[in-house]
Amino acid sequence: MAPGRRSGSPRRAELILALDLRRHVARMDRQYRRSNDTSAQSEGSLQMLPGGDAFAGFGATPYFSQFTNAGKLVFDASLPADDGSYRVYSFPWSTTPTTKPAVAAQRVDPSTVAVYASWNGATTVARWQVLAGAGAGSLQPVGTAARRTDFETRIDVPSSAPAFAVRALDGRGHVLATSPVATAS
């Protein structure tokens, strides 16, 4: 038994076995270990990712993890308590919501407005362009497009205008969608 391990507390690992079918021999090629408190009594999955990483699901437990080819844990997450998963997969995901982006505008001082832009679920927004004017029919771009920073991006705009909207731009500067108009509060 390895030092520091308790009896009855086996190490948990996803294994890649190399099979020699001619000699009827199996040897461990690679293993991916999560902490010792992971004990999946059933199910589980292992997906090999491009570049050699592995994405492991620990079945009846709520855990899933990503490992480098060398076995280093680089991502570790879990589902809600007492919730397992038969299999987990990692794939690139891209989506554009059917709703419009959201905007809020808050006057910081007479000549500055903090504009907040978000678009729940959008994965292709690279930048936000702020539009300002006297009303919906007179909006014009103000300043340069701001890089999207998080779920909600704050953009401070030098403007005394009362009405604001935002345009979601992709990485090439193409307009994905425009928000409704918001009045600065």
Buried (B, 14 or more C-beta within 10 A) or exposed (E): EEEEEEEEEEEBBBEEEEEEEEEEEEEEEBBBBBEEEBEBEEBBBBBEBEEEBBBBBBBBBBBBBBBBEEEEBEEBEBBEEEEBBEEBEBEEEEEBBEEBBBBBBBBEEEEBBBBBBBBEEBEBBBBBBBBBBEEEEEBEEBEEBBEBEEEEBBBEBEBEBBBBBBBBBBEEEEEBBBBEBBEBE
